[in-house]
Amino acid sequence: MPSGPGVSACIVARPKQTRRASSVRLELISAALFALIASIDTTSKADQRMESTVRRVNNLLKGNKGIACKLDWLTACIEWVVEEEQMTSNIDYNKLQDLVYEQWLLSDLCDSSLGCLPASHDKHTLDNLYLLQINSIINVGMSAYSQLQMLKGQEIDATDSDKAKRNMEGKPTRMLLLQLTDGSVEISAIEYHLIPFLSSETPPGSKIKLRGPVQCRLGIILLTSQNVTMLGGEVEHLMATNNQKLTKHRAALL
């Protein structure tokens, strides 16, 4: 076995290099762990802030607007609004509530809201506050003759027999039939008395506020200008669906 000062020096130096390399590796591992812990801590704090924000806005919407949102939709909506408006700090919660409310008006309640209607629709009176969405609205009081006049923009050919004309025309009254939803169930409603701010041109997806007591007969809500308020809004895919139905209806008339 070799001997001498040089060999001894080499033998002694190697463990020192190994210890230094091990020390460097430990430092790198420690730094990575600290970075990971810091990242987790930051993410955890961000999640906690978002959860707190969602709870606060949810309470504001319930208290001020009477809206009960689905939490997953509300969370996604708030995240989008905060990013769009660059609300990185010192959030104005009243402003945030208003911005979320605007998005709620444009949402489909099936995606955004918890149900509010009672399980049974045969109840004679609805006594509470209900926020509903108009899925469709048609004027069932307009006669076929009147609808043809509206489509053609003129009187139907005078050669049509008077009897046929009278049968088509019917009574010159208006009655709107609406399909409504609370996000969970659908229910029909009719215009029991004239409601000036509703028409067959009202955009599908519009939101209305129904305030009890509201009469309900055979599962159909009786609407009047005294128990319904227009909130606004629309839903794009419902507008497209109703346009397709209207086109088919017009084709059938012609």
Sine and cosine of phi, psi and omega as CSV:
sin_phi,cos_phi,sin_psi,cos_psi,sin_omega,cos_omega
0.00,0.00,0.72,-0.69,-0.01,-1.00
-0.89,0.46,0.50,-0.87,0.04,-1.00
-0.63,-0.78,0.12,-0.99,0.01,-1.00
0.86,-0.52,0.22,-0.98,-0.07,-1.00
-0.87,0.50,-0.65,0.76,-0.04,-1.00
-0.90,0.44,-0.68,0.73,-0.01,-1.00
-0.91,0.42,-0.67,0.74,0.01,-1.00
-0.88,0.47,-0.64,0.77,-0.01,-1.00
-0.89,0.46,-0.67,0.75,0.01,-1.00
-0.90,0.44,-0.68,0.73,-0.01,-1.00
-0.88,0.48,-0.59,0.81,-0.03,-1.00
-0.97,0.25,-0.57,0.82,-0.11,-0.99
-0.95,0.31,-0.56,0.83,-0.11,-0.99
-0.87,0.50,-0.73,0.69,0.04,-1.00
-0.86,0.50,-0.56,0.83,0.01,-1.00
-0.90,0.44,-0.70,0.71,0.02,-1.00
-0.88,0.47,-0.66,0.75,0.03,-1.00
-0.88,0.48,-0.67,0.74,0.02,-1.00
-0.91,0.41,-0.64,0.77,0.01,-1.00
-0.91,0.41,-0.68,0.74,0.02,-1.00
-0.89,0.45,-0.67,0.74,0.04,-1.00
-0.89,0.46,-0.64,0.77,0.01,-1.00
-0.90,0.44,-0.66,0.75,0.02,-1.00
-0.90,0.44,-0.69,0.72,0.01,-1.00
-0.88,0.47,-0.67,0.74,0.03,-1.00
-0.89,0.46,-0.65,0.76,0.02,-1.00
-0.89,0.45,-0.68,0.73,0.02,-1.00
-0.90,0.44,-0.69,0.72,0.03,-1.00
-0.89,0.46,-0.68,0.73,0.01,-1.00
-0.89,0.47,-0.69,0.72,0.01,-1.00
-0.88,0.47,-0.67,0.74,0.01,-1.00
-0.90,0.44,-0.65,0.76,0.02,-1.00
-0.90,0.43,-0.70,0.72,0.03,-1.00
-0.88,0.48,-0.66,0.75,0.02,-1.00
-0.90,0.44,-0.67,0.74,0.01,-1.00
-0.90,0.44,-0.70,0.71,0.01,-1.00
-0.89,0.46,-0.67,0.74,0.01,-1.00
-0.90,0.44,-0.65,0.76,0.02,-1.00
-0.90,0.44,-0.70,0.71,0.03,-1.00
-0.89,0.46,-0.65,0.76,0.00,-1.00
-0.91,0.42,-0.68,0.73,0.02,-1.00
-0.89,0.45,-0.71,0.70,0.02,-1.00
-0.88,0.47,-0.67,0.75,0.01,-1.00
-0.88,0.47,-0.68,0.73,0.01,-1.00
-0.92,0.40,-0.64,0.77,0.04,-1.00
-0.89,0.45,-0.68,0.74,0.04,-1.00
-0.89,0.46,-0.65,0.76,0.02,-1.00
-0.90,0.43,-0.65,0.76,0.03,-1.00
-0.90,0.44,-0.66,0.75,0.01,-1.00
-0.91,0.41,-0.68,0.73,0.04,-1.00
-0.86,0.50,-0.66,0.75,0.02,-1.00
-0.91,0.42,-0.66,0.75,0.01,-1.00
-0.90,0.44,-0.69,0.72,0.01,-1.00
-0.88,0.48,-0.70,0.71,0.01,-1.00
-0.88,0.48,-0.68,0.73,-0.06,-1.00
-0.92,0.39,-0.72,0.70,0.01,-1.00
-0.92,0.39,-0.62,0.79,0.04,-1.00
-0.86,0.51,-0.68,0.73,0.02,-1.00
-0.92,0.40,-0.62,0.78,0.03,-1.00
-0.90,0.43,-0.69,0.72,0.00,-1.00
-0.90,0.43,-0.64,0.77,0.04,-1.00
-0.92,0.40,-0.72,0.70,-0.08,-1.00
-0.95,0.30,-0.64,0.77,-0.11,-0.99
-1.00,-0.07,-0.53,0.85,-0.10,-0.99
-0.90,-0.43,-0.26,0.97,-0.06,-1.00
0.97,0.25,0.36,0.93,-0.06,-1.00
-0.99,-0.12,0.76,-0.65,0.09,-1.00
-0.93,-0.36,0.98,-0.20,-0.09,-1.00
-1.00,0.03,0.45,-0.89,0.23,-0.97
-0.95,0.30,0.74,-0.67,-0.14,-0.99
-0.91,0.41,-0.55,0.84,0.01,-1.00
-0.92,0.38,-0.65,0.76,0.06,-1.00
-0.91,0.41,-0.70,0.71,-0.03,-1.00
-0.88,0.47,-0.67,0.74,0.02,-1.00
-0.89,0.46,-0.74,0.67,0.01,-1.00
-0.89,0.46,-0.63,0.78,0.00,-1.00
-0.91,0.42,-0.72,0.70,0.00,-1.00
-0.90,0.44,-0.68,0.74,0.02,-1.00
-0.86,0.51,-0.68,0.74,0.00,-1.00
-0.92,0.39,-0.72,0.70,-0.02,-1.00
-0.89,0.45,-0.70,0.72,-0.01,-1.00
-0.87,0.49,-0.65,0.76,0.01,-1.00
-0.94,0.34,-0.69,0.73,-0.03,-1.00
-0.90,0.43,-0.65,0.76,-0.05,-1.00
-1.00,-0.02,-0.02,1.00,0.01,-1.00
0.82,0.58,0.74,0.67,0.03,-1.00
-1.00,0.04,0.96,0.28,-0.08,-1.00
-0.99,0.16,-0.47,0.88,-0.01,-1.00
-0.44,-0.90,0.27,-0.96,0.02,-1.00
0.77,0.64,0.83,0.55,-0.06,-1.00
-0.92,0.39,0.75,-0.66,0.13,-0.99
-1.00,0.06,0.98,-0.22,-0.14,-0.99
-0.93,0.36,-0.50,0.87,0.06,-1.00
-0.93,0.37,-0.65,0.76,0.07,-1.00
-0.91,0.42,-0.68,0.74,0.02,-1.00
-0.88,0.48,-0.66,0.75,0.04,-1.00
-0.87,0.50,-0.69,0.72,-0.02,-1.00
-0.90,0.44,-0.64,0.77,0.00,-1.00
-0.93,0.37,-0.63,0.77,0.05,-1.00
-0.92,0.39,-0.61,0.79,0.03,-1.00
-0.88,0.48,-0.64,0.77,0.04,-1.00
-0.88,0.48,-0.65,0.76,0.03,-1.00
-0.94,0.35,-0.57,0.82,0.04,-1.00
-0.89,0.46,-0.63,0.77,0.02,-1.00
-0.87,0.49,-0.50,0.87,-0.03,-1.00
-1.00,-0.09,-0.02,1.00,-0.04,-1.00
-1.00,0.02,0.31,-0.95,0.19,-0.98
-1.00,0.05,0.83,-0.55,-0.04,-1.00
-0.86,0.51,-0.38,0.93,0.07,-1.00
-0.90,0.45,-0.45,0.89,0.02,-1.00
-1.00,-0.06,-0.54,0.84,-0.23,-0.97
-0.96,-0.28,-0.37,0.93,-0.21,-0.98
-0.81,-0.59,0.49,-0.87,0.12,-0.99
-0.99,0.12,0.48,-0.88,-0.01,-1.00
-0.91,0.41,0.50,-0.87,0.01,-1.00
-0.75,-0.66,-0.25,0.97,-0.01,-1.00
-0.97,0.25,0.50,-0.87,0.05,-1.00
-0.92,0.40,0.36,-0.93,-0.05,-1.00
-0.89,0.45,-0.62,0.78,0.00,-1.00
-0.99,-0.14,0.80,-0.60,0.02,-1.00
-1.00,-0.07,0.01,1.00,-0.01,-1.00
-1.00,0.04,-0.01,1.00,0.02,-1.00
-0.87,0.49,0.63,-0.77,-0.09,-1.00
-0.96,0.29,-0.47,0.88,-0.04,-1.00
-0.66,-0.75,0.74,-0.67,0.13,-0.99
-0.98,-0.17,0.87,-0.49,-0.21,-0.98
-0.98,-0.19,-0.19,0.98,-0.14,-0.99
-0.97,-0.23,-0.26,-0.97,0.06,-1.00
-0.98,-0.18,0.75,-0.66,-0.05,-1.00
-0.75,-0.66,0.77,-0.64,0.08,-1.00
-0.97,-0.23,0.90,-0.44,-0.14,-0.99
-0.81,-0.58,0.28,-0.96,0.00,-1.00
-0.89,-0.46,0.70,-0.72,0.07,-1.00
-1.00,0.09,0.94,-0.35,0.05,-1.00
-0.99,0.16,-0.57,0.82,0.06,-1.00
-0.39,-0.92,0.38,-0.92,0.00,-1.00
-0.48,-0.88,0.81,-0.59,0.01,-1.00
-0.69,-0.72,0.40,-0.92,0.03,-1.00
-0.99,-0.11,0.99,-0.15,-0.02,-1.00
-0.99,0.14,-0.11,0.99,0.04,-1.00
-1.00,0.05,-0.21,0.98,0.00,-1.00
-0.99,0.14,0.80,-0.60,-0.03,-1.00
-0.94,0.34,0.31,-0.95,0.05,-1.00
-0.87,0.50,-0.63,0.78,0.01,-1.00
-0.88,0.47,-0.69,0.72,-0.01,-1.00
-0.92,0.40,-0.60,0.80,0.03,-1.00
-0.91,0.41,-0.63,0.78,0.05,-1.00
-0.91,0.42,-0.66,0.75,0.06,-1.00
-0.86,0.51,-0.69,0.72,-0.02,-1.00
-0.90,0.44,-0.66,0.75,-0.02,-1.00
-0.93,0.36,-0.68,0.74,-0.05,-1.00
-0.99,0.12,-0.37,0.93,-0.02,-1.00
0.96,0.29,0.35,0.94,-0.03,-1.00
-0.33,-0.94,0.15,-0.99,0.06,-1.00
-0.94,0.35,0.56,-0.83,0.11,-0.99
-0.94,0.35,0.51,-0.86,-0.04,-1.00
-0.69,0.73,0.78,-0.62,-0.07,-1.00
-0.91,0.42,-0.22,0.97,0.01,-1.00
-0.96,0.28,-0.25,0.97,0.07,-1.00
-0.87,0.49,0.61,-0.79,-0.04,-1.00
-0.91,0.42,0.58,-0.82,0.01,-1.00
-0.88,0.48,-0.57,0.82,-0.01,-1.00
-0.91,0.42,-0.73,0.69,0.01,-1.00
-0.88,0.47,-0.64,0.77,0.00,-1.00
-0.89,0.46,-0.70,0.71,0.00,-1.00
-0.90,0.43,-0.65,0.76,0.01,-1.00
-0.90,0.44,-0.60,0.80,0.00,-1.00
-0.97,0.26,-0.59,0.81,-0.16,-0.99
-0.95,0.30,-0.71,0.71,0.01,-1.00
0.89,0.46,-0.42,-0.91,-0.03,-1.00
-0.99,0.10,0.71,-0.71,-0.01,-1.00
-0.99,0.17,0.90,0.43,-0.01,-1.00
-0.82,-0.57,0.25,-0.97,0.05,-1.00
-0.89,-0.46,0.70,-0.71,0.15,-0.99
-0.56,-0.83,0.87,-0.48,-0.01,-1.00
-1.00,0.01,0.70,-0.72,0.11,-0.99
-0.93,-0.36,0.83,-0.56,-0.06,-1.00
-0.88,-0.47,0.60,-0.80,0.20,-0.98
-0.97,-0.26,0.88,-0.48,-0.08,-1.00
-0.90,-0.43,0.39,-0.92,0.11,-0.99
-0.58,-0.81,0.49,-0.87,0.11,-0.99
-0.98,-0.20,0.10,0.99,-0.04,-1.00
0.97,-0.26,-0.31,0.95,0.00,-1.00
-0.88,-0.48,-0.69,0.73,-0.02,-1.00
-0.76,-0.65,0.38,-0.93,0.07,-1.00
-0.96,-0.28,0.49,-0.87,0.03,-1.00
-0.52,-0.85,0.52,-0.85,0.02,-1.00
-1.00,-0.03,0.45,-0.89,0.05,-1.00
-0.58,-0.82,0.50,-0.87,0.07,-1.00
-0.82,-0.57,0.44,-0.90,0.07,-1.00
-0.98,0.20,1.00,-0.09,-0.08,-1.00
-0.95,0.31,-0.65,0.76,0.16,-0.99
-0.78,-0.63,0.41,-0.91,-0.09,-1.00
-0.81,0.59,0.76,-0.65,0.06,-1.00
-0.89,-0.46,0.98,-0.21,-0.15,-0.99
-0.85,0.52,-0.54,0.84,-0.09,-1.00
-1.00,0.03,0.09,1.00,0.10,-0.99
-0.93,-0.38,0.56,-0.83,0.08,-1.00
-0.39,-0.92,0.10,-0.99,0.04,-1.00
-0.93,0.37,-0.19,0.98,0.04,-1.00
-1.00,-0.05,-0.04,1.00,0.03,-1.00
-0.86,0.51,0.78,-0.62,-0.09,-1.00
-0.89,0.46,0.76,-0.65,0.13,-0.99
-0.86,0.51,0.66,-0.75,-0.08,-1.00
0.99,-0.16,-0.13,0.99,0.07,-1.00
-0.87,0.49,0.58,-0.82,0.01,-1.00
-0.98,-0.22,0.64,-0.77,0.06,-1.00
-0.79,-0.62,0.43,-0.90,0.09,-1.00
-0.95,-0.33,0.83,-0.55,0.01,-1.00
-0.96,-0.30,0.84,-0.54,-0.06,-1.00
-0.89,-0.46,0.84,-0.54,-0.02,-1.00
-0.95,0.31,0.31,-0.95,0.10,1.00
-0.98,0.18,0.72,-0.70,0.02,-1.00
-0.84,-0.54,0.78,-0.62,0.00,-1.00
-0.97,0.26,0.61,-0.79,0.00,-1.00
-0.69,-0.72,0.83,-0.56,-0.04,-1.00
-0.82,-0.57,0.82,-0.57,0.04,-1.00
0.80,0.60,0.60,0.80,0.04,-1.00
0.99,0.17,0.19,0.98,0.01,-1.00
-0.89,-0.45,0.79,-0.61,0.00,-1.00
-0.98,0.19,0.69,-0.72,0.04,-1.00
-0.99,-0.16,0.94,-0.34,-0.08,-1.00
-1.00,-0.08,0.63,-0.78,0.14,-0.99
-0.67,-0.74,0.20,-0.98,0.02,-1.00
-0.93,0.36,-0.22,0.98,-0.01,-1.00
-1.00,0.09,-0.37,0.93,-0.08,-1.00
-0.90,-0.44,0.02,1.00,-0.01,-1.00
-0.77,-0.64,0.64,-0.77,0.04,-1.00
-0.79,-0.61,0.70,-0.72,0.03,-1.00
-0.99,0.12,0.79,-0.61,0.03,-1.00
-0.98,-0.18,-0.46,0.89,0.00,-1.00
0.96,-0.26,-0.23,-0.97,0.00,-1.00
1.00,-0.06,0.02,-1.00,0.04,-1.00
-0.19,-0.98,0.23,-0.97,0.07,-1.00
-0.74,-0.68,0.85,-0.53,-0.16,-0.99
-0.85,0.52,-0.74,0.67,-0.09,-1.00
-0.94,0.34,-0.47,0.88,0.07,-1.00
-0.95,0.33,-0.60,0.80,0.05,-1.00
-0.89,0.45,-0.66,0.75,0.01,-1.00
-0.91,0.42,-0.69,0.72,0.00,-1.00
-0.88,0.47,-0.70,0.71,-0.02,-1.00
-0.94,0.34,-0.52,0.85,0.08,-1.00
-0.90,0.43,-0.62,0.78,0.05,-1.00
-0.91,0.42,-0.67,0.74,0.03,-1.00
-0.90,0.43,-0.65,0.76,0.00,-1.00
-0.91,0.41,-0.63,0.77,0.03,-1.00
-0.88,0.48,-0.69,0.72,0.03,-1.00
-0.89,0.45,-0.66,0.76,0.00,-1.00
-0.89,0.45,-0.68,0.73,0.01,-1.00
-0.90,0.43,-0.66,0.75,0.02,-1.00
-0.88,0.48,-0.62,0.78,0.01,-1.00
-0.91,0.41,-0.61,0.79,0.00,-1.00
-0.93,0.38,-0.61,0.79,-0.06,-1.00
-0.99,0.11,0.00,0.00,0.00,0.00
